[in-house]
Amino acid sequence: MAKVVSIEMVEDEDVYDIGVEECHNYFANGIVVHNCMSVSRVLSGFTAAEANKLRKAAGKKIKKLMASIRERFVSGAKARIDAGEITQQEVETIWRQIETFAGYGFCLQWDTIVETKDGYRMLSELKIGDQVRTPSCLGGEFANVSAIWDQGEKEVYEVTLESGKSINCTIDHKFLCGDGEIRPLKEILEGEHTIACEEQPCCSHNSGEGKCTLKR
């Protein structure tokens, strides 16, 4: 964990969002980041196309379509409910969170560095099927990229940690905080919240100040 020391708005940049199989946390610029669309895939067995459909429906607030997707989401989770892995109430709570946040797009800047099984790559270079590293709390293993969304240009913010690491993301991107809560950037306070990260530099292109200098 490292304390957030500054959050500064920067110019608009191309941003990307990815879905990761079997988990919804992965490392980017050495910082643990969150992607909620994987929840629907792991919990309810959604395909990448169905998860993308959910994201778009939530973003455009298409009530009729969201209602039909909710039925698919709940029925898809029935096996886990029957197995005692999760309760019906918890499934409903997760669905409400998806309804609230799915449409925002938890995006990272195009040149964010992600560790894959074949080395470090920029987010814009990833392909479906690439394997990205997950935190040790999830086994510290590599998980497949199941979906990639080019979200175009959006307003981004540079988040800098006391360790020197930094990451550029949209205001709604979510991070794992020191108290165990997952918060969007707009709810994270400078000098107060800590977010999960790794100790070592994010890649061989990391400068002495902790910022990745790899460019397109």
C-alpha positions in Angstrom: 0.0 0.0 0.0 1.1 3.5 -0.7 -0.5 6.9 0.2 -1.9 9.0 -2.6 0.0 12.3 -2.6 -1.6 14.1 -5.5 -4.4 13.9 -8.0 -4.1 16.3 -10.9 -6.2 16.7 -14.1 -4.2 16.4 -17.3 -5.2 16.8 -21.0 -7.6 14.4 -22.8 -5.9 11.2 -23.8 -6.9 7.9 -25.6 -8.1 5.5 -22.9 -8.7 1.7 -22.8 -10.6 -0.7 -20.6 -10.0 -4.4 -20.4 -11.8 -7.4 -19.0 -9.8 -10.1 -17.2 -11.0 -13.7 -16.7 -11.4 -15.2 -13.2 -10.6 -12.0 -11.4 -11.3 -8.3 -11.6 -8.0 -6.9 -10.2 -4.7 -6.7 -12.1 -1.5 -4.7 -12.1 -1.1 -1.5 -14.2 2.0 0.7 -13.7 2.6 -1.5 -10.7 -0.7 -0.4 -9.1 -3.6 -2.7 -8.4 -6.6 -1.6 -10.6 -10.1 -2.8 -10.9 -12.4 -3.8 -13.7 -16.0 -4.6 -12.7 -17.1 -6.1 -16.0 -15.3 -9.3 -15.1 -17.7 -9.8 -12.2 -20.5 -10.6 -14.6 -18.4 -13.1 -16.4 -17.1 -15.0 -13.4 -20.3 -14.8 -11.3 -22.9 -15.4 -14.0 -21.0 -16.9 -16.9 -21.4 -13.9 -19.2 -19.5 -14.1 -22.5 -17.3 -11.1 -23.5 -20.1 -10.0 -25.9 -22.7 -10.1 -23.1 -20.5 -8.2 -20.7 -19.9 -5.5 -23.3 -23.7 -5.4 -24.0 -24.2 -4.9 -20.2 -21.7 -2.1 -20.1 -23.3 -0.3 -23.1 -26.8 -0.7 -21.7 -25.9 0.6 -18.3 -24.1 3.6 -19.9 -27.1 4.5 -22.0 -29.5 3.7 -19.2 -31.7 1.5 -21.5 -34.1 0.2 -18.9 -35.9 -2.5 -20.9 -32.6 -4.0 -22.0 -31.1 -3.8 -18.5 -34.2 -5.6 -17.1 -33.6 -8.5 -19.5 -29.9 -8.6 -18.7 -30.6 -8.6 -15.0 -32.7 -11.8 -15.5 -29.7 -13.4 -17.3 -27.3 -12.2 -14.6 -29.4 -13.6 -11.7 -30.1 -16.9 -13.4 -26.5 -17.3 -14.3 -25.5 -16.9 -10.7 -28.0 -19.6 -9.5 -25.4 -22.4 -9.5 -23.1 -20.4 -7.2 -26.1 -19.5 -5.0 -27.2 -23.2 -4.8 -23.6 -24.2 -4.0 -23.6 -21.8 -1.0 -20.8 -19.7 -2.5 -22.9 -16.5 -2.5 -26.4 -15.5 -1.4 -29.3 -14.1 -3.4 -29.0 -10.9 -1.5 -25.3 -10.5 -2.4 -26.1 -11.1 -6.0 -28.7 -8.4 -6.0 -26.2 -6.0 -4.3 -23.6 -6.7 -6.9 -26.2 -6.1 -9.7 -27.1 -2.7 -8.2 -23.4 -1.8 -8.1 -23.0 -2.8 -11.8 -26.1 -0.7 -12.7 -24.5 2.3 -11.0 -20.9 2.0 -12.2 -20.8 -0.1 -15.4 -21.6 2.7 -17.8 -18.8 5.0 -16.6 -15.9 3.1 -18.1 -13.0 2.5 -15.7 -10.4 3.6 -18.2 -6.7 3.9 -18.1 -4.5 5.9 -20.4 -3.2 4.1 -23.6 0.4 4.0 -22.5 -0.2 2.4 -19.1 2.2 -0.5 -18.5 0.8 -3.9 -17.8 2.9 -7.0 -17.0 2.0 -9.9 -19.2 3.4 -13.5 -19.3 5.5 -12.4 -22.3 6.8 -9.2 -20.8 5.7 -5.7 -20.2 3.3 -4.1 -22.7 1.4 -0.8 -23.1 -2.4 -1.2 -22.6 -3.0 -0.2 -26.2 -0.8 -3.1 -27.3 -2.7 -5.8 -25.5 -4.7 -8.5 -27.4 -7.5 -10.8 -26.3 -5.8 -13.9 -25.0 -2.8 -12.1 -23.5 -2.2 -13.0 -19.9 -1.8 -10.3 -17.3 -0.5 -10.6 -13.8 -2.9 -10.5 -10.9 -2.1 -9.6 -7.2 -0.8 -12.2 -4.8 -4.1 -12.1 -2.9 -5.6 -13.7 -6.0 -2.7 -16.3 -6.3 -0.3 -14.0 -8.0 -0.9 -15.8 -11.3 -1.5 -14.6 -14.8 -5.1 -14.4 -16.1 -6.4 -14.1 -19.7 -7.5 -10.8 -21.1 -11.1 -11.6 -22.3 -12.1 -8.2 -23.7 -10.6 -4.9 -24.8 -12.5 -1.6 -25.2 -11.0 1.4 -26.9 -13.0 4.2 -25.3 -11.5 7.0 -27.4 -10.4 10.3 -25.9 -11.5 11.1 -22.3 -10.4 13.5 -19.6 -7.8 11.8 -17.4 -6.2 12.5 -14.1 -2.6 11.7 -13.0 -2.6 9.9 -9.6 0.8 10.0 -7.9 1.7 7.8 -4.9 4.3 8.5 -2.1 6.4 5.7 -3.6 6.8 7.6 -6.8 4.5 5.4 -8.9 1.8 7.2 -10.9 -1.0 6.2 -13.2 -3.3 8.2 -15.5 -7.0 7.3 -15.5 -10.6 8.6 -15.8 -12.3 10.0 -12.7 -14.4 6.9 -12.2 -11.6 4.3 -12.4 -11.6 2.2 -9.2 -8.7 1.2 -6.9 -8.3 -1.2 -4.0 -7.7 1.0 -0.9 -5.9 0.2 2.3 -9.1 -0.3 4.3 -10.1 -3.1 1.9 -12.7 -0.9 0.1 -12.7 -0.5 -3.7 -13.3 3.2 -4.5 -13.5 5.3 -7.7 -10.9 7.9 -8.0 -13.4 10.7 -7.3 -13.8 9.3 -3.8 -10.1 9.0 -3.1 -8.6 11.9 -1.0 -5.0 13.1 -1.3 -3.0 12.5 1.8 -5.7 10.3 3.3 -6.2 7.2 1.3 -3.7 4.5 0.4 -4.0 2.2 -2.6 -2.6 -1.2 -3.3 0.6 -1.5 -5.3 3.7 -3.6 -5.6 7.0 -2.6 -4.2 9.3 -3.1 -7.2 9.3 -0.8 -10.3 6.5 -1.5 -12.8 8.9 -2.3 -15.6 12.5 -2.1 -16.9 11.7 1.3 -18.5 10.9 2.7 -15.0 12.8 5.9 -14.2 14.4 6.6 -10.9 11.4 8.6 -9.8 9.1 5.6 -10.3 7.4 6.7 -13.5 7.4 4.5 -16.5 9.0 6.3 -19.5 8.2 3.8 -22.2 6.6 5.8 -25.1 4.6 4.7 -28.2 
